[in-house]
Amino acid sequence: MRLRCPICGERDVREFYYQGAAVMLERPAPDAGEAAWDDYLHLRENQPGDFEELWSHDAGCGAWLKVVRNTATHEVKSADLAAGGKG
């Protein structure tokens, strides 16, 4: 699989590190309550199809990417800099 880094261009996936679901960018407020934090930390959709993921370009520029990938076919639909990322 190949990912397109907005800074470095298309690269082999081995240059990147999977960081988890992009929902991690939607962190609750510190005082949001136990239920909000439990949902944020532990509950994830696990359906086949398009899914937003976070990847970091560890062997490259170090940028964090928000990648939309089809989990059934592994087709990468888009890769953009993640909000608040290093890139």
WOUR-V828144 format. One record per pair of residues at least 4 apart in sequence whose ideal C-beta (glycine too) atoms are under 6 Angstrom apart, sorted by sequence separation. I is the first residue (numbers start at 0). GAP is how many residues later the second one is. D is the distance in Angstrom with one decimal. If there is no record, write none. Layout:
i | gap | d
I | GAP | D
I | GAP | D
//
This chain:
i | gap | d
10 | 4 | 4.7
19 | 4 | 5.5
27 | 4 | 3.6
31 | 4 | 3.8
37 | 4 | 5.7
38 | 4 | 4.8
56 | 4 | 5.4
80 | 4 | 5.6
69 | 5 | 4.5
3 | 6 | 4.8
4 | 6 | 5.8
56 | 6 | 4.9
80 | 6 | 5.0
68 | 7 | 5.1
1 | 8 | 5.4
27 | 8 | 4.3
55 | 8 | 5.1
27 | 9 | 6.0
67 | 9 | 4.2
1 | 10 | 6.0
2 | 10 | 5.7
54 | 10 | 4.8
67 | 10 | 4.7
0 | 12 | 4.4
27 | 12 | 5.4
54 | 12 | 5.3
66 | 12 | 4.7
2 | 13 | 5.6
52 | 14 | 4.9
64 | 14 | 5.0
65 | 14 | 5.4
51 | 16 | 5.6
52 | 16 | 5.9
65 | 16 | 4.4
64 | 17 | 5.9
49 | 18 | 5.6
63 | 18 | 4.2
49 | 20 | 5.4
50 | 20 | 5.1
63 | 21 | 3.1
62 | 22 | 5.9
63 | 22 | 5.8
20 | 23 | 5.6
47 | 23 | 5.4
62 | 23 | 5.8
47 | 24 | 4.1
61 | 24 | 5.2
62 | 24 | 2.5
21 | 30 | 3.6
21 | 31 | 5.8
21 | 32 | 5.2
19 | 34 | 5.7
18 | 35 | 4.0
17 | 37 | 5.8
18 | 37 | 5.6
15 | 39 | 4.6
16 | 39 | 5.0
15 | 41 | 5.6
16 | 41 | 4.7
14 | 44 | 4.0
21 | 44 | 5.1
14 | 45 | 5.2
4 | 52 | 5.2
7 | 52 | 4.9
7 | 53 | 5.4
6 | 54 | 4.7
6 | 56 | 5.4
0 | 73 | 5.5
3 | 75 | 5.0
5 | 75 | 5.4
2 | 76 | 5.4
6 | 80 | 5.6
//
